[in-house]
Amino acid sequence: MGEVQVRDRLAVALDTDDLVVAVRIAKAVQPHVGVVKVGLELYSAVGPDAINAFTEMGIEVFCDLKLHDIPTTVGRAARVLGAHGARWVNAHAAGGPDMLRAFVDGLQEGADDAGLAQPTALAVTILTSDRDAPPELLVERAGLAAAAGCGGVVCAVGDIATIRNAHPDLVCVTPGIRPADVDTDDQARVATPAQAARAGSDLLVLGRAITAAADPAAAAEAIAAEVAGA
């Protein structure tokens, strides 16, 4: 796997409410990480400015807001995120087929209105903080995602095989990625970068393994090397 390909498969979760700090980390790891994850904490602090700051740097944004509301509200929110250039956006599959379709349509409309490339709509299957992921529920939620036109799902590494067996075309984005020597914190179903790469994860999301490291750039470089060698 070439270096550029590895970089495009790595995302760093910028779980902070300080945009200056987030941008500093993103700049440090940008040679090794191609995507930043903007979650509820940072988005609540600065809103779409977070998306704009990173797209202007030439780094892709995974907007991790886990939308879950009535279809109209989710569709309108997704349209805003698409118009601001988010490359990846997620919503809860548990919201049902009508909500997911509104999510997909709104995200595409927002990007189209802004003249941007099509983003990828992701459906969250089962959170990695949940210890159990019944295969039948995974398949059901992946099926809802595929039927609604989502490009992929957010799932644990251990769920990839189950989802791909049922829906091989869905992109799999995997949080809960930790090097072997890093604490699991509040994640219940985790995997190392090498395990995620071998399982076929399309986008590996790493947080404190990079952001809490004494040298985030060196940590990101080591993780990229691990993925490349998997």
CORPE-V974864 format. One line per field, one symbol per residue. phi: phi as a letter, one per 40 degrees, with the letter a starting at -180 (. if undefined). A space follows every 50 residues. Layout:
phi = ???
This chain:
phi = .cccccdccbbbcccabbcccccccdcccdcbbcbbbcbccccccbgcdc ccdccccgbcbbccbfdaacdcccccccccccccgccbabaccccgcccc ccccccccccccccgbcccbcbbccbcccccbbddccdccccccccccgc cabbacdccdccccccaccccbbbcgcbddcbdcfcccbbacdccccccg ccacbbbcdbccccbdcccccccccccccc
